[in-house]
Amino acid sequence: MTGKVLERFPAGAPRGSWPAEEYAAACRAQGERVTVVMDLRSDAFLVVAEAGDEDGRAL
C-alpha cells in the first residue's frame, strides 16, 4: 500500500472512542480521500491519504 500518513492515533483509546475514524471523517468531509489502517508494529491507527495527495510523510 502506498500513501501518505496524515495522522497517527494510539490503539489504546478509551472504549467507545474512535479518534482515527473521527479524524478521517473530517478529512473526507473536506474532500480528501483517506483511509484508516492499523500499524501492528507501532500499535497505532494511521489515517492515510491516497498517493497523489500533497503533504504528509510517505508510508
N, C-alpha and C positions, 0 to 999 in steps of 0.2 A: 504494500500500500504506500502510495506517495501522497504527500500533502504537507501542510504547514501547521504546526501546533500553535494554536491561538492562546490556550489557557490550560492549566493543569489543576486538578482537584483531588485531594486525598480520598482514597476509597473508604476511609473510616468516618464518613459524615454521619451525623445522628440519624437514627431510624426515621424514615419518612421524609428525609431531606434529600433532594436531588440537585445539588448546585451545578453540576456539569450539564444536566439536561435543561435546567433553567437558563443557564448562560447560552447554550446552543439555541434554545427557542428565541431568545432575544436577538441573537445573530441572524437567525432565519427571518425574523420579523423585519430586519433591516435589509433583507435580500441576499444575505451571504449563504453560500452552500456549504454547510458544515455537517459533521457527524461526530458522535461521541464514541470513543473506543477505550478499551481497558488496556493499560500497560502493566502487564503482570510483574515485570522486573521491578518497577518502582511502586507498585500497588497504588496506582493512581488512574483516574479517568482523564482522558485527554479530549479536548474539543479541537477537532482537526478540520481545517479548510481544505477544500479540494485543490489539487495542483492547478496553478494558473492564477490564483488569487495572490495579491501583493501582500508584503509584510509577513512577519511571523518567522519561526525557525523551521528549517527543513526537518522532516521526520526521518 
